[in-house]
Amino acid sequence: MRHVMGRPDAEDTKPLTEPVLLILMSLADKPRHGYALMQDIEVLSNGRVRLSTGTLYGALRRLLEDAWIERFEQEDTSREKQAYRLTEAGRRQLRQELDRMKQLTRAAAGRLRMSEA
Amino acid sequence: MKRVYGVFLRLYPREYRDLFGPEVLSVFAQAAEEQRARGWSTWAWFMASELSGALVSAGGHWIDRFSARRRAADPVVAGARRRGLFSALDEAQNRIDLNLKRMEHAIAHHDFAAARAYSIEDLKAREELRRLRDRYGFGDDEMALR
């Protein structure tokens, strides 16, 4: 269990879970359907993460509810092959998360340099 | 195996099955086929993680469903959601206004390529505003009252 205490007004800056972050990253360059997402996430994580179908669609449902992603109408879209794409809000969340990670990486690298000096 | 997974899918709330049911089964079938080609032990591991994942995920959906009902009844949360919606509506409306100004400026300076690009952006922004208004049942009256 992760114990992270954020500011009470920092709902939007809470760290994203790994499945959510990977889904947003995967949709950052183009829309993808469920199976393509699953495969791309395995590639993005160097084979470390393989989301189960249940986990993937659990995260997709929450992302749709938060309007961070949306269903995307394609010509060949069937009920079984629905594509998803990032919304502006989703893109903003991904950028925020990357900024947060960059800041943490910089701080950690600084501390390591200090301890090794 | 698709049939077995279908049985597990019945453990999920109905609205989840209606929204994702056929899609989830199709993705599961494609992934199962791929894993089967990698060998029996990989496939057995895949099935174990998929079925346990489906059980855990179904539990998560039910918990979300009940906690969402409780949260929706909380006046503070209802107010916060409403403020979030207002800010999304404002943002969409601001984007339309900005695009319109940019389009007028581009036309005034005979930059018709840019004007066309802003016109496409304008259509997208209007579509986003329409989607938000449809989703939350906001008509013209509610927009004017804000």
HADDOCK unambig.tbl for C-alpha pairs under 7 A between the chains (distance, minus, plus):
assign (segid A and resid 34 and name CA) (segid B and resid 27 and name CA) 6.37 0.50 0.50
assign (segid A and resid 35 and name CA) (segid B and resid 27 and name CA) 5.27 0.50 0.50
assign (segid A and resid 52 and name CA) (segid B and resid 49 and name CA) 6.91 0.50 0.50
assign (segid A and resid 52 and name CA) (segid B and resid 50 and name CA) 5.40 0.50 0.50
assign (segid A and resid 52 and name CA) (segid B and resid 53 and name CA) 6.17 0.50 0.50
assign (segid A and resid 53 and name CA) (segid B and resid 24 and name CA) 6.69 0.50 0.50
assign (segid A and resid 53 and name CA) (segid B and resid 28 and name CA) 6.16 0.50 0.50
assign (segid A and resid 53 and name CA) (segid B and resid 50 and name CA) 6.65 0.50 0.50
assign (segid A and resid 54 and name CA) (segid B and resid 53 and name CA) 5.68 0.50 0.50
assign (segid A and resid 54 and name CA) (segid B and resid 54 and name CA) 4.81 0.50 0.50
assign (segid A and resid 54 and name CA) (segid B and resid 57 and name CA) 5.55 0.50 0.50
assign (segid A and resid 55 and name CA) (segid B and resid 53 and name CA) 6.57 0.50 0.50
assign (segid A and resid 55 and name CA) (segid B and resid 57 and name CA) 6.16 0.50 0.50
assign (segid A and resid 58 and name CA) (segid B and resid 57 and name CA) 6.52 0.50 0.50
assign (segid A and resid 79 and name CA) (segid B and resid 22 and name CA) 6.52 0.50 0.50
assign (segid A and resid 79 and name CA) (segid B and resid 23 and name CA) 6.28 0.50 0.50
assign (segid A and resid 80 and name CA) (segid B and resid 22 and name CA) 5.27 0.50 0.50
assign (segid A and resid 80 and name CA) (segid B and resid 23 and name CA) 4.01 0.50 0.50
assign (segid A and resid 80 and name CA) (segid B and resid 26 and name CA) 5.92 0.50 0.50
assign (segid A and resid 81 and name CA) (segid B and resid 23 and name CA) 6.05 0.50 0.50
